[in-house]
Structures are given as C-alpha cells and as structure tokens.
Amino acid sequence: MAADGSTALAVRQKVQQFLNAACSGNLDQLKKIAKELDEGKGLSGTVADIKDANKRGALHFAAREGKTEVCKYLLEELQLDVNTRDDDGETPLLHASRKGHTETAKYLVEHGADLALASDMGATPLHHSAAIGNVELLRFFLSRGAAVDAQCDSGTPLIWAAGHDQPEAVKVLLEHHANPNAETDDNITPLLSAVAAGSLACVELLIEAGANVNVIAGGATPLHIAADNGNLEIINCLVKAGADPNIADEEGETPIHVAAGRANRAAVEALLPLTKPLKNIPEWTVDGILSYMKSEISKMQNSVSNHEAHDASPDAKVPKEVVQVTLEAKAKAAEAKSRGDDAFKRKHYEAAIDAYTQALDFNPSDAAVLSNRSLCWIRLGQAEQALADAKACRALRPDWPKAFYREGAALRLMQRFEEAATCFYEGVQLAPENMELVTSFREAVEAGRKFHSTERS
C-alpha cells in the first residue's frame, strides 16, 4: 500500500512538472517528462490525457502563457486537438486571447482553432480581445470571419469593449458594423455599459454610430447612470445627443433625483435647467432639490432601522418603500459581472466573488450571477456558501437545469450524496439530454454507495 501511494505521488509530481514545463515554455523538459509518463499508448495519447483538476492540458497552459513553440510541438508533432475544452468549456484559443498573446492566438487559428467556439458562459475569443483592447487581434479575428455581434451572458464584444473603456476596440468593432444597440437579456446596451464605465470616448463613438441615448434597462436610462456617477462630461454629452432628463426610472425618479440622492451638486446644477419642475419637490432650486432628497433618504434609513428593530421575523413583509433604492443600476451589475467573469477565468476566485457580490448588490435577482458565485465557492471548497447561492439561484429560476447542477455539486462537496443525487436527477428530468447532469447523477449515486459501504466497514 505504501509503495502504491509513493508511486501515485511520484506520478502526480511528474504531471505537475509536465504542466509547469508547458507554462514556462521548456520544450526539452516537456518532451523528457512526457516520455517518462508514457505507458505504452504513445506520446500523443499520453500527452492528451495529462490534465489538471480543471481538465486543462499542456496546450491550454502553453496557449495561456503565449508559448507558441510548445503549441507547435503539441499540434504539429503530436497532432493534439486544437479545440480541446477544459472544465469551463474554454479552448486554448480562448486562453491565449484573454491574455493578449497575439502571435500564439494567430498560430492557433491558422492551425484549425475554431473562432466560434465559446466558453460555457458564451464568451468567444473576440469578446476577450475586445475587453483588453487588443486591436491587432480584433482585426485578425474579424478578418477570419468571427461573428462581430456574438452574444454571451454579459453581452456582445462591443458591450465588453465599451464596459472596459476600450475606445480603439469600440472603433474597430463599429467599423465592422457591430450593432451599437445590441442588448443583453437584461437590456444592457454598449452605451449603458460605456456610461457605467465612465468612458466618455466610448460614449461619443457609440452616439455617433447611432446608439439609443434613451434606452431603458432596469428602469434606468444612460442619463440616470451618468447622474449616479456624477460624470458631468458624460451628462452633457448625452443631453447634447438628445437624452431626455424627464424620463423617470422604475422608482419614479428622474436623473436629477439620482444626482441629488448622491449629493452631487454639480450634476444637479447641470440638470436643473433641463428638467421640468416636479410637484413633490416644494422648492425647485439646486439647494431645494438637494435638501429634499437628503430628507427622503433620511426617512428611508429611519424606516429601515424601525423595521429591523420591531420586526426581525424572516417571514415578515418589508414595506415597499424600505426595499427601494435610489437606482437599480443593471448596467453597473453587468459591468461587475463582467469583472467577475474575467477574474474567474484567471482562477482569482476571491476577486470573482467580490465582483459577483457587487453585481448582486445592484441586481439581486440575477440567477446567473448566483450560479457563478456558487461555482467560485465550490472552487474554494466553501460548500455551505456554495449551497446557499445555489438554493437562491434555484428559487429564482426553478426551471433552469444549471441551478439544480450547482446545488447538487455543493451537496456532493458536503458528502450529502443522496441529496446531491436527488438534485442531479431533478435536473435530468428538466434536461434529459444534458450529459453533465446524467453523469453527475450516476457518480453521486455511486459515491453514496461507497461512502456508506466504508461507514459500515
């Protein structure tokens, strides 16, 4: 038994050394260890099977670190699959694109990498090159037929570029006829994303391309978002382009309400001459509006305090005025979610959790973000937090198979195998074709049997 354990440890160490060689670009070391690990099925089969816990192999790591020579050896000599996917559905090309390794990404495309293959979150190589502003790579992908308006959970490449303040990338995408009014499922557009990012340059480019300045997402317009941020240049730019300062958000507030709620005097001064007087504000002056909003916020805070003091029951109904916020900025939620996605892909799970938490602060009903945060908790081994997010996700979207998968995964981590199997099975009933759920159900059942067998022995 001890010898077997020592052998297994030695193999794991060699596997790690092999993957490290791919990361560092040490081709001689990589070839040497591959031969040592080969057990008779040939180097190609051996190397293809060597992966980490996230199903990332040598080609993923070499691409991620821009080690083109290693990629050449793996593809040209060993004939590995250039489109191999890891646990997150990411190909080597996605890894290279996110890190901005232009030479490596071009090489992969020239050797069969599929530009249309997206990650499980729907992001394509074009999304990543847009987000980091790699114009050379953007142009190359587009010249090779990349879909300029490819949609993912957090929007098109143009939304990513605008939300990351990448005006040169925005310019290239618009030159290739990207839709300036493309929307996410939450109605976030490139313009809303640019305003949330505080990018005046992107805002100007999008307006020139015909972006709708009065689009509404989460009840808020771009002018609401700009007023919330207090960016005078963007406020003036939007107004000049025809933004209507008299549109109310879902809480009945106009942009001047929002600016005053943030105590932003300069923004209130800019919006006052453009906004129709509101009857509920007795003194229609800068000081009068600021004073009124300060009083309203104080009343709301007192209402919350009184509610918490007198009725702490979890089942108690909270009055509508208590749960209202000044601005449910879904544009900000989308921007935070995008940051979370980027951090997750870099395996910075704590940073991803922070970003997803910010997104949920702005939009608590986003089941996809809860699902993503649950997965981050799992990667950190925090099963209870993962389960809490998965349950919340499932409550919001009881017909979504992924919600059942997340809950099952958390329960499996807690070794509650019967409950995990039940969750996976319920997910299978919703999506019988989902092999991930089918396999997980079977594995949970088998793990439960082994677990109880071990307990009895």
PyMOL commands that set and color helices and strands:
alter all, ss='L'
color gray80, all
select helices_A, chain A and resi 2-24+27-37+43-49+58-64+68-77+92-98+102-110+125-132+135-143+157-163+167-175+190-196+200-208+222-229+232-240+255-261+265-274+286-310+320-323+330-345+349-362+367-379+383-396+401-413+417-430+435-456
alter helices_A, ss='H'
color red, helices_A
deselect
rebuild
show_as cartoon
